[in-house]
């Protein structure tokens, strides 16, 4: 729904439209979010990843937590990872596969990210963090060993999408229909599947203005002001 306020005068016409959908930019906690560097969800064994809690205000008490595929809940700097400032640096082994998030001492938590550590020859480089509609996203089929044959076949939700000789598939402007499980395959093998999340954020000014001026069912408050002298 949109709230539109139109102010009419003899000198000019003003139109203000505020999309309430844009208020959905909050995360589970409005204080913290988990960042991943590099931003991808699949890694080879002995690869490394840096996980950081980006906290508004006082960051004391926030730590990186994970739930492993074996269902073991633990935090960084125990039997995995090394805490360096606000970051947790992890040298990855298969048992590090799991779901990661930031958590405070009072139980608040951030967004969660799934990380897969693969012992095979091929992984799919896809964003670990959600992408926004209309963003350009490139998926890469990455090989552990150097190869001259970069040709890769890409799948979404188990269905063939296309073959790329460069090993990369670019979606110029993602939409909600692009959300799903992706994997790639080439002569070296196939990657695990990774879920790509696409967020629906209304930030387009033109769409918002058009919704104000069109006879849509959105509630509109019109105020007429007397002629200015």
Buried (B, 14 or more C-beta within 10 A) or exposed (E): EBBBBBBEEEEEEEEEBEBEBEEEEEBBBEBBBBBBEEBBBBBBBEBEBBBBBBBEEEBEEBBBBBBBBEEEEBBBEEEBBEBEEBBBBBEBEEEBBBBBBBBBEEEBBBBBBBBBBBEEBBBBBBBBBBBEBEBEBEBBBBBBEEBEEBBBBBBBEEEEBEEBEEBBBEBEEBEEEBBBBBBBBBEBBBBBBBEBEBBEBBEBEEEBBEBBEEEEEBEBEEEEEEEEE
